[in-house]
């Protein structure tokens, strides 16, 4: 199985359940792994044959930047669904981190996997 990944994609958004969180934008970090067969793009050397990580990143930046969820769990699910449905990805692993949310921790968040992981 080939993996296309995006590491530490930082996006500012409104996220959280507390009143103060609803009044400020916070930076979230995304690590994303997506199953994709890279044999064709490797053979053709054509961007049109790839899972274009720039397109995925731009779509998530637009979506997350305009969102306003209470829970990181909800946002992670929606982002995974966008990747699978709009980019034809059969399996995705998404880690969403919320730096500085808990005193003493570098970051907190969720890691989810959706779809059937190809072998």
N, C-alpha and C positions, 0 to 999 in steps of 0.2 A: 504494500500500500504506500502510495506517495502522499506526502503532507505538504500543503501550502500553508504557511503560517504568517501571522502578524503579531509582533511582540511589542508590548508596552505602548499600545495606541492610546494616547491621552486625549480625553474629551471632557470639556466643561459642560455641566448640566445642573439642573435642580433635582436633587435626590434626597430623600430622607423623610422621617415621620415627625420630627420635632419642628416647632414653629420657627426657630432660628434657621434651620436647614431649608425651609421653604422660602426664605428671604435672600439666600446667597447661592451662587453657583459654586459647585465643588468639582474638582478634577477627579475623574475616574480613570482607571487604567485597564485596558483589555489585552489579554493574550488569547489568540485564537488559532486553533489548528483545524484544518479542513481537508478531508480526504478528496484527492483528485488524481486521476491518472495522467501523469506528465509525459507519457511516451510520445503522444502526438505532438504537443508543442515542442518537445525536444527534437523531434524529427523534422518539423517544418520551420522551426525558428520564427514562428508567427505569433504575435501577441493575441490575435483573434482566437487562437486555439487554446489559450491558457485560462485558468481561473485567475482573473486579474485582481491581484491583491490591492491595487490602487483603487479600483472601482468598488471593491468591498469596503475598503477604509472610508472612502468618500460617502458611501451610502450610510454607514454607521455614524460617521461624524454628523451628517445632516439629521439623522433620526434621533440620536441620543441628545444632540445639542438642543433640539426642540422639545424633548420629552420632559416630563415632570412627574416621575413615579415616586411613591413612598418607599418601596422596597427594591433592593438590588436584585432580589430573586425575580421579580416581575420584569425588570429591565433585561436581565440576562436571558430569560425565556423569549422575550420579544426579539432580541437581537439574533439569537440562534434561529428562530423561525424565519427571519428576514434572510439570513445567509442560506438556509436550506431551500426556501421557496423561490427566492429571486435569483439565486446564483446556481441552482441545481446541484447543491452539495448534499451527498447522501449521509455524511457523518460530520459532525462538528463537535469540538471540545472548546468551550469558552470559559475563560477565567476572568471574572470581573472583580477588580480590587478597588476598595475605597480607602485610600491612604489617609492616615491621621484620624480615623473615625473613633478609635479606641486608644485611650492614653496607655502608653507603654508598648503598643503594637505598631510596627511599621505600616501594616495594612490589614484590612479584613475584607471579606467578600465571599463569593461563591464560585465554584467550578462545576460546570454541568457538561454532560455529553448527551447529544441527541442524534438519533438515527442509528443505523446498524453499521458498526465499524467493520469495514472490509478487511480481509486478511491479506 
